[in-house]
Amino acid sequence: MKSESFGKRIADYYSILALIVLNTIVVLIVINLSASGVIDFQNYLRKRAESGEGRYSFKRYEEPVKELFPNLHKDDIDKLLVETRHVTQIFDTYTQFKEKPFTGNFVNVDVNGFRPIKNQEPWPPNPDYTNIFVFGGSTTFGYGVTDHETIPSYLQEILTSKYQTKIRVYNFGRGGYISVQERILFEKLIQAGIIPKVAVFIDGLNDLGYGDDDPPHTRELTKFMDKGEKPPFTNCVMQMPIFKLLSGRSENVAQRETPAPAQKIGNAIRRYETNRELIQTISDRFGVYPLFVWQPVPIYKCDRKYNLFANFDYDGYMPYLRDGYQKMVEHVAKSQFGDNFLWLVDIQEGVNKSLYADAIHYSPYLCRIIAQRIADKLEAQKIIKEVGQNP
């Protein structure tokens, strides 16, 4: 009797314990499914905002938007914007990240790290050609325009039509890049034995817009490295949706932007100058002609009346841009930047036309204007004539 009673108690305890464990598992599953749903909904709202008046402020098709893309039909414009929003980034050595290879009707990213242009030559480039590499951020990559309407694509079209020589341009613009990453990418290509005749660096928006000393994804990569020091069980727990949701909320509070101090803007300008000098030194060593372009932005000498995205919160999203550009204007006026520096900040002044495909990225029209000015500069410096003679 005692043995049966003891066995029954053990069975009862086991049933209670099993019920507690089962209920705990069910509760955890429900909580994490709910957290996952909240995260998915937040991502949906973010993407929905980006397709309207959000971060990049892409507008849906309407008559004013059609004026930005005179060569595209309504369905093509919508498809272009959808493809643009689906471009993502992956890890890249030394520079931290790059655009992930992508295939679309209007937006493509080559596996070798560049965005194809019209009449794109294969990779690696033929050393007998006048190869021009164009570096920059998302405005150089051409977010919001087709492969054939980017600055590098227009640059090749303009130069080849005039000089009838073997000029080949490669678009190495990458979203979020600052001058430090452009220099490193330039160095990586040279180390691989791929040396262009001309290297164009288009900067300003990212270096001064954010005012950060580090590339955009530094915080995420730092978190990833820090996780490596934690026990595997802790890392596993932290991957649960509920912990991601809670940690995400605390991070959002910590990442709020604060007004830009003058010192931070000054540091960004000095960093740009240092990278320019380093690029010049490397270029001299390897026989490359570098051209440094300071780009236009929508909040400096751009008529708000013609900006379809004038209501975008530029000062909130890029709090250092307005003051930074004003400081750069003053700096350029009293400094010697050399003959291979091209100041394009003023090219929007007096242009009574929409110039932006979204809140910060250029329309095809502005891309062509910038490409023409770069071509004119190379011609004025007799660069194409000097290095463009093919054997």
N, C-alpha and C positions, 0 to 999 in steps of 0.2 A: 504493500500500500504506500509506504513512504517513498519507494522508488518510483512508483507511478505518479505520485503527487509531485515529486521533484521534477520528473520529466515533463509533466504538464505545465509547471511553472516556467521551465526553460522555454517550452514551446510558446507560452503566452508572451514571455519577455521578447522572444525572437520576433513574434508577430507584431508586437508594439513597435520594436526597433525598426523592423522592415517597413512598417507603415509610416513611421517618422521619416526614414530615409527617402522613401518613395515620394511622400508629400513634399519634402525639402527639394528633391530633384524637380518635381513638377513645378513648384513655386519658382525655382531658379530658371527653369525653361521659360515659364510665362513672363517673368521679369525681363529676361534677356531678349525674348521675342518682342516684347513691348518696347524695350530700349532700341532694338534694331529697327523697329518700325518708326520710332521717333527720328532716328538718325537718317533713315531713308527719306522720310518726309522733309527733314531739314535740307537734305541734298536736293530734293525735288524743288523746294522753294528757292534754293540758291540758283539752280539751273534755270528755273522759270524767271527769276529776277534778271539773270544774265541775258535772257532772250528779250527782255523788255528794257527797263530803265535801271538795270543793275550794274554790276561791276564794270563790264565792258559796254553795256548799254546798246547792244545790237537791237535795231528796230525791225519790227516785222514789215513786210512789204506795204508800201504806200507810195503815192505819187512822188513826194520829195525824195524818198529813198531810191526810186527808180532813176532819178537824175544822177545819182552817184554811179550807177552801173548802166550806162547807155547801151552797152553791147550785150546785155543779158535780158532775157525774158523774165516774167514774174516768177515762174517755177524755178528757173535757174538761180535767181537771187535768193530765194528761200533755201534752195539746196546748198548754195555756197555758204550761207550763214550757219546752216546745220552742220556742214562738214567742218567749218572753222571751230565750232564749239566742241567738236568731237576730237580735236587734236589734243593729245595728252603728252606728258613728259616722262622720261625714264632716266635712270642713273647714267652718268657719264664720268669717266675717270678725270680727275683733276678739276674739271669745270663744274662738277657736281651733277648736272642734268642736261638733257637735250630733248628735242622733240622725238617722240616715238615714231618709227616708220609707219606711214599711213598711205592708203590708196583711196582716192576719191575721183570724182569727175572734175573738180575744180581745185582741190587742195591735195597735195601729195608731199610726202617726206621720204627722201631716199635713205636706204639703209646705211649709207656712208656719211650721214649726218648733215646733208644739205637739202634745201628745197629746190626741186627742179624748176627750170624756167623754160620759156619758149625756145625751141630748137636746142635743148640741152645736150651738150656733149657728154659722152660716158665718163666714168671714173675708173682709174685715175686720169688726170688731165694730160693731154699730149704736150710735152715740154717744148715742141716746136711752135706751139700757138702762143699768142699773148693772153695768158691766163690771168684773170682778175678775180680775186676773192673779196667778197663783201661781207663784213662782219657788223653785227649790231644786235639790237633787241627784237621785240615782236613787230615793231614798225618796219624793220628791215626784212624780217621773215615774211611779213605781209599778212598779218591777221586781218581778215575781213575782205581780202581781195583774192582773185584767182592767181594761179601759178604764173600766168602770162602777164599779170598786171602789177607785179612787185617792182620795187626800185631796181634790183639787179637785172630783172628781165628786160625792162625798158632800157637799161644802160647798155646791154648787149645789142639790142635792136638799134639804138641810136648810133653806137660806134661802128657796128658792122655796115650799116647802110651808108655811112659817110666815108669810111676808110677802105671798105671792100677788102679787108684783110682778115686773117684768122684770129679774131678776138673771141675769147670764150669766158663767160662770166659764171661764177658759182655763188649761190646764195647761202651763206653761213649765218644768217640772222637766226637768233634763237630767243624765244620768249623769256623776258626777265633778265637777260644778260646785262651786266655792267662792264665797264672797260677792263676790269681785272680779268674776267672770264674770256673776253675777246682776245686779250693778249695771250692767255694760256692756250686757247684753242689755236691761235696763230703759231705758237711755239710747238704745239703737238704736231701740226701739219708739217712744219719744217723738220722736226725730228724724224718724221716718217719719210723724209726725202721728197715731200711734195711742196715745191717752192713756186709761188706765183710770181709773175712779173710786176703786178700791182696789187696792193692790199688796201681796201677802203674800209674805214672804221666810222660808223655812224652812231653818234652818242649824244647824250644830253638828258633825254627823258628819264631813263632809269637811274643814271648816276645822281641826278639832282631830285628826281621825283620822290624817291623814298628816303634818300639821305642816309642809308645804312652803309656800314663799312663792310658788311658781309653779303654774299649772294642771298637771294630770296628764301631758299629752302634750308638755310643753315640751321635754323631752329629745329626743324623736323629731323635732320640728319644727326644733330646733337642728341636729341631724344633717343633716336635709334641706337646710337653708340652707348648711351648711358644704360639702356635696357640690357645691353650685353653683360653688364656687371651684376645683374640681379639673378637670383636662382631661377632655374627653368620653371618651377611651379609658379613663382611670382609673375614671370612673363606670361605664362599661360592664363593666369587669372586676369591679368591686365588686358588681355585680348578679348575678354568678354564684352559684349555690347554695352552692358550697364556701366562698366568702368570706363569705357571709351566715351560714353555720353557724359558721365560726371566729370571726367578729366577734361573733356572738350570744353565744357562750360567754364571751368576754372581757367583754362588757357585763354579763352576768348576775353575774359576779363583782363588778364595780364597783358594781352597783346594790343590793347587799345592805343591808338596813336596819340602822341602829345605834340604840342607846338614845336616847331623846329628852332633850335638855338642857332645863332649865327655861327658858332664854332663848328657845328655839325656840317653846315653848308660849306664853310671854309675847308673842312677836312675832305669833303667830297671833291671839291675843285682841285685841291692839292693832289689827291689820289689820281684824278684824271690826268693831271699834268705829268705825274711820275710815270704812269703807264704809257703815256704818249712818248716820253723820252726813252723808255725801255724798248718800245716797239721800234722807234727810230734807230736805236743802236743795233738791234737785231736785224732790221731791214738793211742797214748799211753793210753789215757783215755778210749777208746772203744775197745782196744785189736786188733787193725788192724796193719798189717805190711805194711808200705809204702815204695815203691821203686821209687826213683827219677831218671829218665833217661834223659840225655842230648843228643838230637838227631843229626844225620848227616844232612848236607845241601849241595846243589849242587855246592856251590861256595867255599867250603873248603875241600881240600884234595880229590877232585873228578876230575878224568882225563877228561878234556874237549873233548878230542878226542873221547870218548865213550858216551858223552852226546848228545843225539839227539836234545836237546833244548839249546845247548851252545850259540846260537845267541840271546837268550832271554835277554832282558834288565833287569837283576837282580838288578843292582845298581839303576836303575830308578824306578822300581816297589817296591823294598825293600831296600831303601837307607841306612838303618842302619845295615843291616845283615852282610856285610863283616867286617866292623870295629868292630861291636858288638861281632862277634865270635872270632876275634883275641883278643879282650879285655877279653873275657870269658876264653880263653885258658890261658892267663897270670894270671887271677884270680884263676883258678882252681889249677894252678901250685904252688901257694903260700898259699892256703887255705885248711882247713880240712873240707871235706864235709861228712865224715862218711862212714860206710860200706854199707849203703843202697843208695848210689849214684852211678849210672852207666854211665860212660863216653863213648859215642859211636861215637864221632865226627870223630875218626880216622879209622873207620871200612871200609871206601871206598878206602883207600889208597892201591894202587897196584891191585885193582880189574879191570881187563880189560874187562868190560861188561857194557852194558847200564843198568842204575839203576833207571831211572825215567820214570814214565808213562806220565808225562807232565813236565812243566818247574820246578815244585817244589814238586810234589807228587811222592811217591815211587812206583816202579814197584813191581810186586809180588815177584821177586827174593830178592829185598832189604827188603821187609816186612818180608820175612821168615828169613833172616839173623838177623834182629833186634829182632824178636821173639825168635830165638835160643839164642841170647846173654842174653835176659831177663830171659829165662828159665835156662840158665847156672848160672846166678847170683843168682836166687832163690835157686837153688840146692847148690851152694857154701855156701850160708848163712844158709843152712839146713832149709829153710822156709817151703818148701813143705813137707818134712818129719815130721816137727814139727806140722804143722797145718793141714796136709793132711790126718791124720789117721782118718778114719771114724768109727763111732760106729757100 
